[in-house]
Structures are given as structure tokens and as C-alpha cells.
Amino acid sequence: MSEQARRRPPKPYRKPKKDPVRMLAFEALRAVDERDAYANLVLPPLLRKAREAGDFDGRDAALATELVYGTLRRQGTYDAIVAACVDRPLREVDPPVLDVLALGAHQLLGTRIPTHAAVSASVELARVVLGDGRAKFVNAVLRKISQHDLDAWVERVAPPYDEDPEDHLAVVHSHPRWVVSALWDSLGGGRAGIEDLLEADNERPEVTLVARPGRSTTEELAAATETLPGRWSPYALRMAEGGEPGAIEAVKEGRAGVQDEGSQLVALALANAPLEGPDARWLDGCAGPGGKAALLAALAAERGAALLASEKQPHRARLVERALAGNPGPYQVIAADGTRPPWRPGSFDRVLVDVPCSGLGALRRRPEARWRRRPEDLDGFAPLQRGLLTEALRAVRVGGVVGYATCSPHLAETRIVVDDVLKRTGGAELVDARPLLPGVPALGEGPDVQLWPHLHGTDAMYLALLRRTA
């Protein structure tokens, strides 16, 4: 060390400055990682608390939301890039450090935040939540990442498509390889389709409202907030970016709600399916949290029919009660297991079972689910899905209609379940569901229907309609 260096006074210690936006984003990511929480449940109360404390304005909330969801959606790509910039396997890097690095990578590669600001803000966050030692590590890694843009990094870290198409798509579009494979099978092949779908999964979904018939109208909702018409459902409106659905009076009162158009179309198709005989008793056999049940109950009320909404979990049954409160026609909500139902066979004219599933059709809304699910999870859902559909067919009278729905396009949760139950039970036939979604294009060869984010702007909802024949 030179004499001059020895005489230079040491730099005074500077306490790291807390950035409320990045602190909140980090807190949300830690909750997702540590507690298996979902960002769409964790983030709203954090944002509300920050607003109440005076730490946030609208722009801050928008940035925090983008940092959380953008980081989760692109996590697979960012992990591959970070792995190329560190000298150890990622499993040996502490999870909180990885969260800070992923947040920094997203600011560098997925936003318009200037490079120097993205690096300095991330390093400052690291000093606050990790300490000075690991902040230096974060600084070194992010400076390496900042040397290239996203396209250049993807070209470096993704295997060539010709050598391994599934792994290439997994890295480029940030999906686990097994999910890429399953979605590709469901689409039926072709590179353009799968790339469009994977990219759609990484886009921010619109907030869609439903005006529950007989209780509110699309005109009322349009007058309350800036909206666009729904694409397919006559009861749908798409909110402008930044709109607050909870501030709309009809939503507060339960006369309207937030509901994806794919979910609305499933309920509408069942309600409008041709029926032989009476049409007085409807059943929603997997009613929680209540969106489809509320729409079905409103439609039933217009026809003088009654809805029974059944949900196995008591806390979810309470959500259904809240969604149906004030419905103009008769309805009942019960907590019951649809695989061991308390109702007699043949009791209903229309039955919907929107069965528990992997949720691969809603990855736009729950991006963390793609990293949380495993292929073996499907084995756990399979018996339940078959049991619920089997009992739904028993619950409907001869001539009545059952709707089997999932928020998953995975063949093991859709056509394979329906075909298997039809073979084992008999006494039922498939009804062509496509005419019941008027104006909706690209519905395939039928008779079942698979909706897609990239084709329809909806979640990837699946619907099969079955008529009881004996």
C-alpha cells in the first residue's frame, strides 16, 4: 500500500437507503418463495399498507406490481442468465440473494429503467436486506448481466432450437420444460402456435368484469369506469389499465364481479345447452370461490330455476355465499364433498363441475404456479377429477346436461378424463359445445372446447358438455 493510500482517511460508513418500491417487491417475492404464497393474494395488502402509510402513489404501485409479476414470469430465463454469471450452482446461492438478483435482472433486461439506476437500486436493496458483503456479490453479478441485452443473453444461454426444441422454448419463454411439452401436445404441434401461447402466458392479463344479469348491466359498469367491450361474453367488459374494480359500486355490492371471459363462457354454455324436459334445478358441484356460481345463479333466476352451490371446503363455501348474496332468485350454498354427495341421483337438470386442476391455464394470472407445479401433481388430481365427473353424471336426470370444466389445457386433465369416465360409466354422450360459444373462433374439431390465451384472450379454459341418456 502506498504512503498516500495509508494517509487517506477511510470512507465514512453510509447507512443504506431504503427504497419502498423495491423493498415491497422483495417482500412479495420472499412470501412467494418461503410460504408458497400467490402474488395476486400477497401483493394487494402490501400495496394497500404502503398507500395508507403514505409511502406510495399510483406510479409507485404500478412499478412494484411490474417488478413482482415481471420477475416471476421471467424467472426461468433470469435464472439461466444469473447461472451464467456466477461461479457456483444456483442451488448454492441463498434464495434471498437470488430474489434480489432476479429483481435486478428484470430491471436491466425487462424494463426501461436505465442501467446505472437498475444496478445501483438493486445493490442498495441488497445492502438493506442482505448486508454489505453480499451486496458486493450482487453488484458484480448485475454488472456482468448489464453487458448484454435480453436477446443477446437468450442467444447465449438457450440451447439451439434444432438441437433441443423443448429446452430452447423453456429458456426463451420462461416455462418449465415439462409444461412446454404438455402445452405443445395439447395444441397439436407446430412451432408458431406454441411460441405464441408461451409468450401470451408472459403478458399481463386484462382485468375483465362481469355484469351479473338481472343485477347489473354492462352499461352501468361502462359508466362507472373506463372500459372496452368484452370479446365474446355479452356480460363482459375489459377494464382500462390501472382501473380499480373494487372502487365500482356494482362490484362492491356483488351485483358485478371480476371474472375472466373464459370462465363466463363456460357458465353461459352450460346454461344455454339444449335440454329435454324441465329446467328448474341447477347444481354447481365445485362452486368455490363463487364466480361461475354467481353468474349461473343470476341466469337461473331469470328462468325461474334454483341453483344449489356446493363446495367442499367450508372457508371457500363462505366465499360462495358472499358472491351469491342478493341474488334475485332462489339459491342455496352448502359445504359438501362432490365425490360423496348428499343429494339423490337424478336430482338436477343442469350440473357444472369446474374441477380442481393444475391451473396451467391461468399462468398469466399466477405466474409462480408454473414453477410450483410438478408432473406428478397430475396423478393426485386424476382420481378426484374422475370422481367428480362420475358423480355429476349420477346427479343429473336423464336428458339433463353436465358441464365438465378445468382451467388447464393438459390432456391428462381434459379429454383423457372425459373419455375415461364415458367408457367406464356409460349412459351419457358428448354434446357439441361449439355452437354454444357463438362468435368465438378457432374452437377446433369439437365436440369439446379448448380456449387459449393467444387465440381468445382468455384463460385456457376447457369445457366438455355431456348429456345423460340412460
N, C-alpha and C positions, 0 to 999 in steps of 0.2 A: 504494500500500500504506500502511495506517495506521501510526502510530507504535507502537501496541500490537502489531500484527502483526509489525513488524520486531523488537520486543523478545522475542516469543515464541520459545522455543528450538525448533529443529527436532525433529520426532518421531524417536526413535531407530529405526534400522533393525531390523526384526523378521524373523528368518530364517523362511521359510515352513515350516510343519509338514507333514510327510509323513503322509498318510492311507493306510495299507497297502491298504485295500479299494479305494479309488478309483485308487490307483497301479496295482494289479494289473489293474483293469478297463481302464484306459487302455492299459497294456502289451498286453493281449489285443487291443484294437481296433486298435492300431498294427500288430500282427502280421498281422491280417486284411487291413488296408489295404495295407501295404508288401510283404508276402511272399505275398499271395494264400492265406494260411493259412485253415484252417477252425477256427471257435471250439471245436467239440467235440474237436478234437485239441490246440489250444493251451491251453485252459483247465485241463484236469486236471493237467498237470505244474506249471503255475503255482500252482494251489491246493495241490498236494502239497508243493511247495517252501515255501510260506508256512506251512503247518501244521508242517512239520519245523523251521522257524526260530522257531516259537512266536509268529508274528505273527497267526495266525488261530484262531478257534474255529468251531464249526458255523454260528453265526449270521452271522459274517463271510463264510464261504464261500458261504452262501445269498444274501447281499446282493450279493457280487461277481458271482455267476452271474446273478442277476436283472439287474444293471446291464449286463452284456455282452450277454446274449441279448435283453433288452428293447430296448436301444438298436439292435441290429442289425435286429430285427424291425420296429421302427417308424421306421427310418432315413429312408424316403421322406417320411413325414409330418413328421418333425422337420426335415428339410432344407427343406421348403416353409415351415415356420414360421420357421426361422432366416433364410431368404431374405427374409422379410417384415420382418425386424428389423435387417437390415444395409443399408449404403448402397452395396454393390458386388455383382457376381455372385459366387455361391458358388465358382466356379472360381478366383476371385482371392483366396480365403481359404485360408491354408495348411492342408493336411489335418490336422496335429496340433491346430490350433485348432478345426477342425470337429469332431474327435473329442471334445474337451473340451466344446464347446457341445452336442453330441448327448447326451453323458452327463448334462450339466446339465439339458437339456430333458426327458430321460426321468425324472430325479428329480423335476422340477417337475410334469410332466404325466402320468406313468405310474406313480408310486408314491405312498405315503402319507407320504413324508419331508416335514416341514414346509418351507414356502417359504424361510424365512431360513436353515435348515440346508442346503437344496439349493444355494442360491446361494453361501453362504459356503464350503461344502466344495468347490464347483466352482472358485471363484475361487482358493482355496488350492491346489488341484491345478494350476491354470494358473500360479500363481507358481512352483511347483516345476518344472514341465516346460516352461513357455513363457517365463517371466520376467515381471517386474513390468509392463512396458509392455503386453504382450498380455493380461495378466491384467485390466487395466483395461477393455480391449475386451470380454473375456468377461463381466465384471461388468455392463457397460452392456447387452449383448445379453440376458443372462439376466434382468435386471430388467425389460426390456420383455416378455419371454416370460412372466414371472410375473404380469403384469397380467390374464391370461385363463386359463381352464381349457382342457382339450383340446377339448371340444366347441365352445367359442366360437372357438378358433383354427381348427379344421377348417372351421367355417362361413365364416370369413374367407378362408382360403387355397384351399379346394377349389372348382372351378367347379361351378355348379349341375348336378344330375343331368340335368335336362331338356335342358340345352344340350350337354353332353358327358358321357354316362354313363360311358364307359370312363375318362376322365381323372378324373372325380369319384371313382370307386371306387379308382383308383390312389392318389390322395392320401389318401382317408379310411382305406383299409385297407393302405397302405404296400406296394404291389406295382408293379413297372414296368408301364406301360400295355400293352405287348405281351404280358406274362404274363396280365394281366386278360383281354385279348381271347382268347388261346389257351384259357384255362381256361373261359371263357364258351362258346366254341364246343364244347368237349368236353362240357360239361354239357347243352348243347342249349337254352340260352336261359333266361329268367326271372330277375328281379332277386333274389328271395329266395334262390334256390339259390346264386348267385354270391357274394352277400354272406355267406351262412353259410360257404361254402368259404374265402373270403379271411380271414374272422375266425378260422376254425379254424386256418389257417396261422400265425396270430399267437399261438396259445395254446401253452403249454408242454406238450410231449407226455409221456405217461406212459412210464415205463420198463417194458418187457414182457420177461418171462423165458420161455424155452422149456425144458421138461424133455425131453431127448432120449430117445425111447423105448428101453427096454432098458438105459438107463444111469442114469436118474434118474426121479423121479416128481414130479407136482405136489404131492403130499402132503409129500414130502421138502423141497421148496422152501418150501411154506407154513409148515412147522415151523421153518425157518431164519430167516424174516423176515416182516414184516407185509405181507400181500398181499391182493388181490382176485382172484376167478376171471377168466380170460380171457373175452372176449365170445364168441368164435367157435371158436378152436382148442382142442381137448381137451388140448393140451400147454402152454397159455399160462397165465401168472399175471401180474397187474399189480401192480407194487410200490407201496407207500405212498410218499408224497412224502418225500424225504430219505433213502430207503433206499440202501444201498451194495451193488450187485450183486457187486462184486469181493470183498466180505467173506464171501460164501456159499461154503461148501466145494465144493458141486457145480459152481459156476461156476469156481472156481479150478482144479478138476480137469478141466474141459472136458466134464463129463457133462451140464451145462446151459449155457445161454448167454443173452445179451441179444439178442432178436430181435423186431422188430415183428410183430404178428399178421398183417398183410397179407403179409409175407414167408413166414410159416409157412403161410398158406392156399395160396399158390402152390405150395409144395412138396407139401403134402398133396393138392391137386387133381391134380397130375401123378401122384403115387404111387397114387391111387385111381381114375384114369381106366380105363374098361373096356378090356381088352386081348384081342386074338385071338392065341392061341399062347403060346409060352414067355415067361417073365418073369424072366430071370436076369441080364441085363446092362443097367445103367443108366449114363447119362452126364450129368454136369453140365458143359456146354461153356464156361461163363463163371463159374467157381467162386469167384473171389476176392470178398470176403475169407474166405468159408467158411461163413457162417451156413446158407444153404439146403443146401449140400453136406453139412454135419454132420447136419442133420435127414433128408435123403434117405438118407445112408449108414446111419443108425440104422434107418430104415424098411426099407431094403433088407435089412439084416442079419436082421430079424425074418422075412423071407420066404426067406432063403437066397440072395438076389441079391447081386451085387457092383456097387459104384459106381466108375466112373472119373471123377475130378475133374480137369478141365483148366483151366488159367489161363495166359494169355499172358505176363503179367509175372512174372518169377521171384520178386521180393520178395512179390508177392501169393500166388503158389503156396506160399511158405513159411507164410503166414498160414493157408492152407487146410490144410496139413499139421498145423499146430498145432491147428486146430479139429477135425480128424478123428482126432487121436492117441487111441488107446484104443478106437476103435470096435470093437464085438464081432464084426463080420463082415468079410469081405474087402473091401478098397478099394485104390485106387492114386491117387496125385496126380502129375500131370505138368505141366510148363511147355510149352504148345503153343498155336499160333495156330488158333483155331477156324475161320478162313476158309481155312486151308491145313492141314487136319487130318492127323495121322499114321495114323489108323485107317481101315480099309476101309469102303466104303459098306455099309449094311445091317447093321452090327455090333451095334446096340443095340436093346433093346425099349422103353426109355423114355429120352427126351432132354429136358433142360431147357437153355434159353439165356435167361438173365437179362441182356439185352444192355446195353452201355454206353449211357447216355442223358443227357438234360439234367438229370435229377434234380429236375424240377419237382414230383414227387410227394412229396418229402421236405423241403419248405421249412420245416416245423415244426422239423425237427432241424438243418437247415443254412440258417438264415435269410439268411446272406450270399450264398448261391448265387443268390438272386433278383436281386441287384444285379450279380453277376459274369457271369451268362449273357447272351448276345445272340441275337437271332433267327437270325443267320447260323450260330450253333453247330449248329443242327439240320441244316444242309446237310452239315456234317462228319460227323455221326453216321449219316446216312441210308445211305450205301453200306455201312458196317460192319454196321448192323443187318440190312440185306437179305442181306448176305453170310453172316452168322452163321445166320440162319434158313434160308437156302438149303442151307447145308452140314449143318445139323441135320436137315433133311428127307432129305438123302442118307445121313446116318449111321444113321437108324432103318430097321429092316427093314419090309417090307410087313406091315401090320396093327399096327405099333407106333405110339406116340404121342409127339408133340413138344409141349412147353410153351414158348411164346414169352412172356416177361415183361419188363416195364420198370417202373422206378419213376418213371413220367411218365404223365400223362393226355393229353399233347399228341397230337392226332390224327395228326400227321406222324410220330410215333414208335410209334403203336399200330395202329389199324385200317388206315391207309393202307399201312404196311409189310406187314402180313399179306396184305391184298388184292392188293398188287402182286406179292408172291412167289408167291402161289397162282396168279395169272394167268400168270406167266412160267414156272413150273416144272411145273405140273400134277401129277397123280398123288397128290393129297392133298385132304382135306376137313376142314372145321371140325367139331369135336365140341362139343356144348353143355356149357360148363363150369359152368353154374349149379347143376345137381344135385350137383356135387362140392364145393360150399360149403354144406352143409346148415345151415339156420337163419339164414343171412346174408340180410337183407332188401335190397330196393332194388338188385337186380343188373341191372336193365334188361331189354332185349328179347333179349339174347344174340345168337349163341351165345358170344361172348366176355364177359369180366367186367371191369368197372372199379370198383375200390374207392375210397372217398373219406374224407378225414379227418372231414368234417362229418356224414357218414351212418353210417360204420362205426367211427370212432375209430382208423383205421389210416392208414398212408401211402397215397398214391394209386397203388397197385399196379395194373397192367394184366396180364391173362392171356388168351391165346388158346391153345386146345388143337387140334392138328391130327393127323389120323390118316393115315398113309401108305397109299395104296390101290393103287399100281402102281409 
